[in-house]
C-alpha cells in the first residue's frame, strides 16, 4: 500500500466549523496545508525561526548532561544548545538511529515503512556536543555523576533525564519477544532503539493480513487486543490497533470476534472521548470489552491468554450509609484466541529504579520524581526530567514531550541563573486515536480536562482532517521542527 493512498475514508468535509469543502481533491487540500499550514494549526507561526524563539538564555559556564536520545532527549538538547552557548554539553545515548515512534502505528496499518520513520541521530546532535554512545548503568545524584555500562564516570552540574520507557514482555508468563510475529501474536510496540529496528510495525501489518485471510476462509476468528495495568507509551494505541484492523477487514465485508481486554474501567478517561469511542465500536463486527482484565500469561502453543480480572463483591448492607459494603477480589480468566495483539507492561529503566532519583513509594515508584509543573526533581534541584520517564500524571506521549521542552530547559536556565522557576507544564497530552482508516479523534487534554488546539472543533468527533494531519504533516514537523527545538 502506498504512503499517499487512503482507503475507505469519508469525503473531505467538516474541516472547519463543519463546512464542507467542495471542488477540491484531498491531494490538493494536503498540498495546500503544507508544513507551514500544519504548524499554524498547532499554534506556531510558520515565520517563527529558531533565533526568534522565546527561550531563556544564560552565558554562564556549566557541565550539562542529557541522558537519553529519544524524542524528549533530542528536543531538550536542541533547546539547551541554543540557550547555553558557553556550556559543556554531553548526551549519553546508545542509539545511532532515531525512530519516529508514532509512525509504528502507521507501519502496522500498512501505510509507512521503516525507512519512513528512521533517520540518523547524528543529524540532530550538534558537532560540539559530546556524544557518549552508551547507556547509564547507575545514577549518583548525591555526587553529581552517572556511570555508563562501559564503566565511564560522567560528572555534571545539571542533568536532564530523558531515558524513556522500558517494555516488559517478560512480565507476561510464557511470552518472549521472539514469539512476536508468530502463532497469531503481534505487538506494534516491539522495537530495538539501539539498533534502530521496528519489528513491531512490520509484523503487525503481516498480522492484519493474516487476520483478514482467516476471516475470508469462512471461520470467524477471535482477535484479542490487550492493554496492561501499568502506564504505557501512548495510552490510546491498544484501541488504535483494534479499530484499524477491524476496518481493514470491514472494507472487504469481513469481520471477527474482537475482544478488547483492558485493566481500565472504561474506554477512555475523558467522558466525551469515552462516549464517542462507544459509538465507534458499533461500526464494527462484534466488539466485546473486558474491563479490569490484565494479561498475565500466554500459552503460545495452545493460543490461550490468561487474565487477572479484578471485580467487585457486594457485602453486607450498611444501615447508616444506606448502601452495601463493596470489596475487590481477583480471579484468573482464560480466553482462547486465534490472534492476539499484545501491549506489554511498561516501566522506568532499572538504573533509575535502583537510584535515589525515582519515586520511593506509591504507584509511581521508580519513575523520575519531578514536580508535575516545573519538571524539576523534587529533591535534587539540579536535575530535570522530560518525556515518558517522568513520574507525573498523564503525559507519556511525544506531544507531551514537545510541550515539556521549553519548561524543562527554561527552568534549568533559571536555576543556573539563580532565578525563580516561572515555566509551568499544564499536563498537555495528545492521543490521536485512529478510529478507522481516514479518521482520527484528536484527544487533547491536560491536568484539568479537554484542551483542544482548535476549540471550535468538537474534540470527540472522528475527522479526516486530523487523519491527514497525522499521516502527512506531523512526521515532517517532527523531523524538521520539533527535534530542532523550534516547535
N, C-alpha and C positions, 0 to 999 in steps of 0.2 A: 504494500500500500504506500503510495507516495505521500511525502510530507505535506503537500499542498492540497491533498484531497480530503474533503469532509463528506462522510456518508450519512445518509438518513437523518439529516438535521432540518430544523424548521427554516422557513424563509427569513431573510434578514429584516426583522421587524422589531419594534419596541426598543430601538437603540436609546432614544432619549425621550422622556416624557410620554412613552407609549406611542409615539408617532411612527407610522410605517414609512420605510424608505423605499420609494418606488423608482423604477427606471435605472437602477444601479446594481451591478453584479456584486457578489461577495468579494471576488478577487479585486475589483476596482475599489470597493469600500476599504479593504485591507490595505491596499497601496496608499489610499488617501490618509489612512490613520498614521502609518509610518511610526518610527520610533519616537519622533518628536511629539506626535499626537498622543501616543501612549503615555509618554512622560507627563503631558499636560493632564491626561485623565487621572493619573495617580498623584497629582498635586505638585508637580515640579515644572517650572517654566523651562522649555527647551533651550532658552537662551542663557540659562544659569550655568556658567562654566565653573571649573574647579577653583579658580582663583577668586571667584565671587562667593563661594560657599561660606555661610556664616559660621565657620568653625573657630573655636578658641585656639590661640597660639601661644607658645612660650619659646623664648630664646635660650632658656636655661639648658645646661648640660645634665643629662641623666642617662642611666642604663635602663632601657625599656625592653621588656621581654613579652613576646606574644607566643602563646602555646596553642598550636593548632592551625592547620592550613586549609580548613573548610570555608564555608561561606562567612561565618562570623569572624574568624581569624583574619581572613584576607580583607574583609570590609574594614575591620578595625585597623589593620596595618596601613591601608591606604590613607586613612584619615590621620593616623599618628605620624606618618611620614611627612605630611603637609604641616601638621600642627606643631611638630617639634623638629625644626630644621637642624638643631645642634645636638640632638640626642643620638646616642649609640643604640640602635635598634637591632634586636635579634628576634628571629622567628624560629621556633622548633616545630617542624612539620615533616613527616616522612613521605608524604605523597607528592610525587613529581607530576602526577596527573590530577587535574581538578575536575570533579564531576558536578554537572548541573543536576542536582538531585531531584528536583520536581519533574525533570524530564523522564525519570524512570517510569512514571505512570503512563506517559505517552508512549514510551517504549513498549510497555506491557499491552497497550492498546493497538500496537502496530503502526504508530504514527511517527515515531522517532527511531533512530538507530544509535548505537554507541557513539559514532562519530558526531552526531548532533549534540551530544551532551558532555563531551570531554574536550578539554584544552590543557596545555602545559601550564603548570603552576608558575613557572619562571616568567611567564608573560605578565604576571600580576605581582611579582615580588621585585621591588626596585633593586638595582645592582649594588647600591651602597648599604643594603640591609644584609646583615649576617644571617645566612640561612643554614641552620643545622638540620640535616635530613635524617631525623631520628624522632623518637617519642620520649616523653618524660616518663621515667620509671618511678620517681619519687619527688614529692614536693616538700620543701623545708622552709615554710614561711617565717619561722622564728629566726632563721639566719639568712633570709632573703636569697635563697638559691634553690635550684632544681638539679636533679641528676638524671641524665638520659640513660637509655638502655645500654649504650656503649660505655657508660661509666663517666661521662663527661659532666663536670660540675659547672653550672652556668649561673653566675650571680646576676642580680637585678636590683634596681632601685624601685621600679614599678613593674607590675606584671598584669597582663590581660589574659585570662584563662578562657580559651575557646576550643576546648578539647572535643566538643560534640558529644554524641550519644553512642552507646555500645549495644549491638544486637546480641541477644542471648537465646539463640535457637537451642542451646544445650540445656536450658531450663525446662524444655519440653521433653519429658522422658520418652526415649525411643526414637527421637528425631535428631539427625545430624544435618549439617549444611550440605553434605553430599547427597542427601535424599531430595533436596530441592531440584525439581526438574524431572523427576521420575516417579512412577507409581501414582500418578494423579496429583502430586504435590507441587505447589508453586508458592512463591513469595516474591513480590515485586521489590521488596526491600533489599534482597541479597546483593551485596557488592563487596568489593575489596578496594577501599580508598587508597591504600598504599600502592597497589598495582594498577589502579585506575580502571577496574573492570566493573561491569554492571550486569552480572549474570541474571539477576532477578528480573530485569526488564525483558531480557531475551527469552528466558524460559516461560515467563508469564504470557507472552504473545503466542508461544507454541501451545501453552495450556489453554488459552482462549480457543484456539483452533481445534485442539483435541476435544474440548468440551462440546464444540459445535458438531464435530464429526460423530461423537457419541449420541448427541441429541438427534442427529439425522438418521441414525441407524434404526430408529423405531422405539428404542427403550429410553424412557425419560431418566436422565442421570440425576443423581443427587450431588449438589455442589455446596460445600460449606465455606464460609468466609469468617475468619476469626479476628477478634480484637482483644488484646490481653488486659490484665489487671494492673499494668504499670503505665506510667507516662510513655507516650510514643511520639516519634517524629511525625508531624502532620496527622493529627487525630482523625481526619476525615478519610484518609487513604483506604482503610478497610472497606468503606462503603463505595468509594470510587471504583474499586475493582469489581464489586458486586454489580453496580449499575452498568458499567461499561461492558462487562462480559455478558450480562443479560441482554443488553441492547445489541451486542454482536450476534447473538442468536436470534433475537427478535426480527432483525431485518430479513431473515430467511424463514420467518414464521415458525421458528423453533423455540423450545423452552426447556426448562429443567426445574427440578425441585430445589429451590435456593434456600439456604439456611444461613442467616446472619447470627453468629454467636458472639456476644459481646459481654464483657464484665460490667458494662454500664447498665443503667436502668431505663434508658431511653435512647433514641437515635442520635440526638444532639442536645447539648446542654442549654442552648439558646431556644426558648419556646417557639419563636417564629420559624426558625430553621427546622426544628423538630417536626412541627406541624406540616411544613412543606415536604419534608422527606417522607412522611407517612403517605402523602398523596403521590409522590414519585413512585413509591413501591407498588401502588395499584396499577401502574402501567404495564408491569411485567408479569410473567408467569408466577406461580405461587412462590411468595417470599415469606418464610416463617422466621420470626425474630425470637431468638432465645436470649433473653436478658439475664444478667448476673451469671453468665456462663464463662468460665475461664479455662482455656485449653491447658491441660497439664500433661497429657501423654498422647502418643500416636502409635498404634500398631501398624507400621508401614506396610507390612506384607498383606495383612488381612483388611486393611483400609477401615480401621475403626479409630475414631477420635474420642478421647476421654476428657470430659469437662468436670471441673468442680463447680457445682451450682450452689449459689447462696440463696436461701429462701426464708421467708418469714413464717413463724409458727404462732398461732393465736393461743394465748394463755388464759388465765383467769380474768374474769370481769372485775374491774375496779369500780366499786360503787361511788367513791368520792370523785374520781375523774370521769366517771361515766364512759369508760372505754376499756377495751381489752388490753391486757399486757401483751406486747409483741416481742418476740425474740428472734434472732437469726440463727439458722442452722445450715450445715453444708452436707452435700451428698455428691457422689460420683455418678455421672451420667455418660453412658456410651452411645455414640451416634455413628452408624455406618455411613460411608460416603463412597462416591465414585471419584470425586475431585475435591480437593481442599486447597484454599488459599490461606496461608499462614502469615499472620503478622506476629513477629517474635516479641517476647518480653524485652524491655529495654532498660538500661540503667547507665549511670555515670561510669567513666573509666576506673579501673581498680586502683590506679595510683592516686586518684582523688578520694576514693572511698577510704583508703588507708591513711590519708593525710589529715592534718588539722583544718584544712580548708573546707571540707564538706560539712553539711549539717550533721550534728552528732546524734540526733534522735528524731523521732517522729516519722511521718510518711516521706519526708524529704531527705532522710538520712543518706549521706554520701553525695548528694547533689551540692553544687557550689553554693555556699552560704552568703548570698549577696542581698542587699536591700532591694526590694521589688521596684522601687522608683529610681534610685540613684545608680543601681548596679555596682555599687562599691561593696567590698566584703564587709560584713558586719563587725568583724574583729580585727582583721588585718587591713588597715586603711590604705595601704599602697597596692592593694590587689583589687582588680575589677573583673567583671565577667561579661560575656556576650554569647548569645546563642543557646543551643539546646541544653548545655551543661548547667545552666543557671537553675538553682532551686527556688523558683518563683512560680506563682500560679500561671497557668496557660503558657503561651509563648514558645512552643517548640516548633517554629516554622521559620523559613527563610525570610518571610515578610517581617517577622518579629525582629530578627537579627538586623535587618535593614533599618528599622526604627530605633533599635538599641545602639547602633553605631555612633551617632552623634552624641548620645547620652553618655556612653562609656568613655569615649575619647574626651568629650567636653569636661566631664567631671574628673578625669585623670589629670588633665591640664590644670584645672582649678586647684586640685590637691597639690600638684607640683608648685603652683604659684602661691600656695597658702591662702587661697580664697574659698569662700563658701561654695558648696555644690549647688548649682542652680538648675542643671538639666534634670528633667524628670521623665521617666518612661511611664506611659499610661497603660501598659499591658497590651498594646496593639498586637492582634493576631489575625492572620488571614488564612482561610481554608477554602480554596476553590474546589468545591465538590462537584465532580463530573457526574451528572445525573443521567447521562447518555452521551452518545457521540453528537456533538454540536450544541451541547447545553451545559452550563455551569451555574450553580448557586455560589455566588461570591460572598461567603460568610466572613464578614469583617467585624471584629468585636474587640473590646478591651476589658479592663477590670470592672467597668461599670455596666457593660452590656453591648448591644449592637453599636457599631461605629463605622457606617458605610462611607466610603470615599465620595460617592455621588449620592447625597442624601435623598434626592427626589426619585431615585430608582429603588423599587421595593427590593431589599437585600435578600429576601427569601424566595424570590422568583427565579427559576432557571432561565438563563438567557444565552442566545448565540453570541451576543456582544461580548460577554465575558469569556466564552469559549475562544473566540477569535483573538481576544487579548492574550489569554493564557497560552494558546498554541503558537501564535505568530509573533507576539510583541514582547512577552515577558522575558524570553530567553535572550534576545539581543540586549534588552535593558539590563539583564543580569550581568552579561559579559562586559558590556561597554560603559555602564553607568554605576551599577551597584557595587561591583567588585573594585571599581576605581574610587569608591567613596564619594561619588558625585551625586548620589541619589539615595 
